[in-house]
Amino acid sequence: MSKLHRELPVRRMFIHILGISLRSYRSFSYRGAHFRICSSHPELIIEEIKIQRNILEHYIKRQPEFASSLKPIELLSIAPPIACGMQEASAKTGVGPMAAVAGASAQAAAEAALEAGACEAIVDNGGDIFLYSEQKIVIGLYAGTHSLSGRLAFEIMPVEMPLAVCSSSSCMGHSLSLGDCDLATAVGKDAALADAAATLACNLVREPEDLGRALEKVMAIQGVQGVLIVKEGKVGIMGELPKLIRHEDKCLSKKIPKDQV
């Protein structure tokens, strides 16, 4: 494991897919969740997103606490696989099960396409991403109107995939955050766990001095491969992350998943 703290002129960064020119992306919104997808089976991905969302909502009607709890809870015996995966991530991280919903949904949808024969499946669920490809994928760091937007990215090679890259921020998005963190990104093979771990990391940071403790606590969770945390001018990195590269993208803001009118 390696840990690095360095000064960077960056605030309010967020993760999103940049892609390459040969890829065609499709945006899709469903019940408040916003997706950007790329695959030879986009309709199957969309259908799986709807199926899993409906399954989860049906279960929540039987156990409302699943949607409101900020800590792990015991599931009912009828819990569907997506709820079980979210609860497993919740138990490992100590956050509520809904902290894993975006990652879990992204992975379920991508895996449905791969099982159907797709050679590539990229699902970005509002900054929580699950991806597989036989070509490299570039995932950018979004910093709003900051001059850094579109200039830094993760370069992910085929040998590293499938991979989940999930992010949480106290400054952007509508998800609940108990911290004050510009960006927390967790990487791993399980998107539900990476999503929950990013939430935990974000919750643990209120001051730049919190980065070291947060990194160590999140990296102690089995299944988390790497973590990147940004607070004001400080960046903390621990574990095995994809290569961080410079990347220019002037159309960055157009690639952020949002409501489709």
C-alpha positions in Angstrom: 0.0 0.0 0.0 1.1 3.5 -0.7 -0.1 6.8 0.8 0.4 10.2 -0.7 -0.6 13.7 0.6 0.1 16.6 -1.7 -1.2 20.1 -2.4 -3.4 20.6 -5.4 -5.5 23.6 -6.4 -8.7 21.6 -6.5 -12.1 21.7 -4.9 -15.4 19.9 -5.5 -14.2 17.3 -7.9 -16.4 14.5 -9.1 -16.0 11.4 -11.2 -17.5 10.9 -14.6 -16.9 8.9 -17.8 -14.9 10.6 -20.6 -14.7 7.8 -23.1 -13.1 7.7 -26.5 -14.4 9.0 -29.8 -15.5 5.6 -31.1 -17.8 5.0 -28.1 -21.4 6.0 -28.2 -23.0 6.9 -24.9 -26.7 7.0 -24.0 -28.2 9.0 -21.1 -31.2 7.7 -19.2 -33.1 8.8 -16.1 -35.4 6.6 -14.0 -37.1 7.6 -10.8 -34.6 10.2 -9.8 -31.5 8.2 -10.8 -29.5 9.4 -13.8 -27.3 7.1 -15.9 -24.8 7.4 -18.7 -24.3 4.0 -20.4 -22.2 2.5 -23.2 -22.7 -1.0 -24.5 -23.9 -3.1 -27.5 -26.9 -4.0 -25.3 -28.2 -0.6 -24.0 -31.8 -1.6 -24.0 -31.0 -4.6 -21.8 -29.1 -2.4 -19.4 -32.0 0.0 -19.2 -34.5 -2.8 -18.6 -32.3 -4.3 -15.9 -32.1 -0.9 -14.1 -35.9 -0.8 -14.1 -36.2 -4.4 -12.9 -33.8 -4.0 -10.0 -35.3 -0.7 -9.0 -38.8 -2.2 -8.9 -37.6 -5.2 -7.0 -35.9 -3.0 -4.4 -38.9 -0.7 -4.0 -41.2 -3.7 -3.5 -38.9 -5.0 -0.8 -38.7 -1.6 0.9 -42.5 -1.6 1.2 -42.0 -4.7 3.4 -39.1 -3.3 5.4 -39.2 0.6 5.3 -36.2 0.7 7.7 -34.0 -0.5 4.8 -34.4 2.8 3.1 -34.0 5.1 6.1 -31.4 3.4 8.3 -28.0 5.0 8.5 -26.4 1.9 9.9 -26.5 -1.9 9.0 -29.8 -3.7 9.7 -30.9 -7.3 9.7 -32.8 -8.2 6.5 -36.0 -10.1 6.2 -35.8 -13.7 4.9 -37.5 -12.5 1.6 -34.7 -10.0 0.8 -33.8 -10.1 -2.9 -30.2 -10.4 -4.1 -29.7 -6.7 -4.7 -30.8 -5.9 -1.1 -28.5 -8.6 0.2 -25.5 -7.2 -1.7 -26.3 -3.7 -0.4 -26.6 -5.0 3.2 -23.3 -6.9 2.9 -21.6 -3.6 1.9 -23.4 -1.9 4.7 -22.2 -4.4 7.3 -18.5 -4.0 6.1 -18.6 -0.2 6.1 -21.0 0.6 8.9 -23.1 2.9 6.8 -26.8 2.4 5.9 -27.6 0.0 3.1 -29.0 2.7 0.7 -25.5 4.1 0.6 -24.7 1.2 -1.8 -27.8 1.5 -4.1 -26.2 3.4 -7.0 -23.2 1.1 -7.2 -25.3 -2.1 -6.8 -27.7 -0.9 -9.6 -24.9 0.0 -11.9 -23.2 -3.4 -11.5 -26.4 -5.4 -11.9 -27.2 -3.6 -15.1 -23.7 -4.0 -16.6 -23.5 -7.6 -15.7 -26.8 -8.3 -17.4 -25.3 -7.0 -20.6 -22.1 -8.9 -20.2 -24.0 -12.2 -19.6 -26.0 -11.5 -22.8 -22.8 -11.4 -24.8 -21.7 -7.8 -24.7 -18.0 -7.3 -24.9 -18.2 -3.9 -23.2 -20.5 -2.5 -20.6 -20.1 0.9 -18.9 -22.8 2.1 -16.5 -22.4 5.5 -14.7 -25.0 6.0 -12.1 -24.6 9.6 -11.1 -20.8 9.2 -10.4 -20.9 5.5 -9.2 -19.5 3.5 -12.1 -19.2 -0.1 -13.0 -17.3 -0.9 -16.2 -15.8 -3.7 -18.3 -14.1 -3.3 -21.7 -11.5 -4.9 -23.8 -10.1 -1.4 -24.5 -8.8 1.2 -22.0 -11.3 3.6 -20.4 -10.6 7.1 -19.2 -12.7 8.4 -16.2 -12.4 12.1 -15.6 -12.3 14.3 -12.5 -15.0 17.0 -12.6 -14.4 20.2 -10.6 -17.4 22.3 -11.6 -16.2 25.7 -12.8 -12.7 25.2 -11.4 -9.9 25.5 -13.9 -8.9 21.9 -13.2 -12.1 20.4 -14.7 -11.4 18.1 -17.6 -7.6 18.1 -16.9 -7.1 15.0 -14.7 -8.5 11.5 -15.2 -8.0 7.8 -14.3 -6.7 5.7 -17.1 -8.1 2.1 -16.7 -6.6 -0.7 -18.7 -8.5 -3.9 -19.7 -6.5 -6.0 -17.3 -7.9 -3.9 -14.4 -11.5 -4.6 -15.4 -14.2 -5.4 -14.4 -13.9 -2.5 -12.0 -16.1 -0.2 -9.9 -15.1 3.4 -9.4 -17.6 5.1 -7.0 -17.6 8.6 -5.6 -19.3 10.6 -2.8 -19.2 14.4 -2.1 -20.6 16.7 0.5 -20.6 19.5 -2.0 -22.5 18.0 -4.9 -25.3 15.6 -5.5 -28.4 14.9 -3.5 -27.2 12.0 -1.4 -26.9 12.5 2.4 -23.4 13.2 3.6 -22.4 13.4 7.3 -19.0 15.0 6.5 -17.6 18.0 4.7 -15.6 16.5 2.0 -15.0 17.7 -1.6 -14.6 14.2 -3.0 -14.1 10.7 -1.8 -13.6 7.9 -4.5 -13.3 4.2 -3.7 -12.3 1.5 -6.2 -12.9 -2.2 -6.1 -14.5 -5.2 -7.8 -17.8 -4.9 -5.9 -19.7 -1.7 -6.8 -22.0 -1.8 -3.8 -19.0 -2.0 -1.5 -17.1 0.7 -3.4 -20.2 3.0 -3.2 -20.6 2.4 0.5 -16.9 2.8 1.1 -16.9 6.2 -0.7 -19.8 7.3 1.5 -17.9 6.3 4.6 -14.8 8.1 3.5 -16.8 11.2 2.8 -18.5 11.0 6.2 -15.1 10.8 8.0 -13.7 14.0 6.6 -14.5 17.5 7.9 -11.0 19.0 7.9 -7.9 18.4 5.8 -6.3 16.8 8.9 -8.9 14.0 8.7 -7.6 12.5 5.5 -5.0 10.1 7.0 -7.4 8.6 9.5 -10.2 8.3 6.8 -7.9 6.6 4.3 -6.6 4.1 6.9 -10.1 3.2 8.1 -11.5 2.7 4.6 -8.5 0.7 3.3 -8.9 -1.6 6.3 -12.2 -2.9 4.7 -11.6 -6.1 2.8 -12.5 -5.7 -0.9 -11.6 -2.0 -1.1 -8.7 -1.7 -3.5 -7.9 2.0 -3.3 -9.2 5.3 -2.1 -8.7 8.9 -3.2 -10.0 11.8 -0.9 -9.9 15.5 -1.6 -10.5 18.2 1.0 -9.7 21.8 0.1 -6.1 21.8 -1.1 -5.2 18.4 0.2 -5.3 15.1 -1.7 -5.0 11.7 0.1 -4.3 8.5 -1.8 -4.0 5.0 -0.5 -4.0 1.5 -2.0 -4.1 0.5 -5.7 -5.8 3.1 -7.9 -5.8 3.3 -11.7 -3.1 5.5 -13.2 -3.8 9.2 -12.8 -3.2 11.1 -16.0 -3.6 14.6 -17.5 -6.5 14.8 -19.9 -8.1 17.7 -21.7 -11.9 17.7 -22.2 -13.6 21.0 -22.9 -17.0 19.3 -23.2 -16.8 17.9 -19.7 -20.0 19.4 -18.2 -22.1 17.8 -21.0 -21.1 14.3 -19.9 -22.4 14.5 -16.3 -25.5 12.3 -15.8 -28.5 14.4 -15.2 -32.3 14.6 -15.8 -33.3 13.9 -19.4 -36.1 16.1 -20.6 
